């Protein structure tokens, strides 16, 4: 089940910050923490998981940080949601065998349909679209106008 947790919200904001402010230069987690107000204890584990899943690239060293692993238009919100959902430890109530016939035959299938529709919508929203929305909202970015990049 898709829940908007702090971890998920912070992951989306962090990746969007990297997309909006990074360009070719890596973005340090300290910069993200400062700009977005995301506590480091939430940020670092999520960034590391996003690196493992191929959404970000971690660059070591004094001028290191994080960059997008793919073009902004090729990373969807769905990619980020799936990555963070893998970190969640709570049980999904959909799989719980307890419940009534109404729950198992009507409510849970409906909930699964809604979840599929939500994931399809999240898959259709790229970081490029979110960066465009940020630009239209007048949010200043370090390289907001630099556009996409090729690897």
Phi, psi and omega in degrees: 000140180273119175238138175277096179264168175302317182301315180293313180300315180294322179297315179298314180297320181294314180294320177296320177300316179296317179295321186277330186248348189273305187061225180280338181275140177291151178253127179283147179298329178296325177293318179297315179303316181293312183290317189261347181071027180271123178300139182302328181295334174275323191289308187301310180298324180291316179299319180296321178292322177295329174292313180301327182272003175080019176270323178239163171242129176267130181244123182273165174108176185297330178253027183278184181156218182230143173228162174291142179277340179224173176297150180304323182288347182256008175241122182256163173298326177301321178300316182291317180299314180299319180298313182290324178300328178294338179275340183291140183252351182290152179283143177274118182296342178298326183273355181292125182291341179290152177134172184267172176299321178299318179295315184284328187257345182238301188292310183295316176299321177298316180298320177295321176299314179298321179295318178298318178296319179296315179296323177298319178294317178297323177293334181276349181259114180265165174298329177301316179296317180294322176296321177297319177296319179296319179296314179297331179281355178083018180281124180284139177227156182300318179224040187304330182266000185292337178079195184281169178225160178249143174254000000 
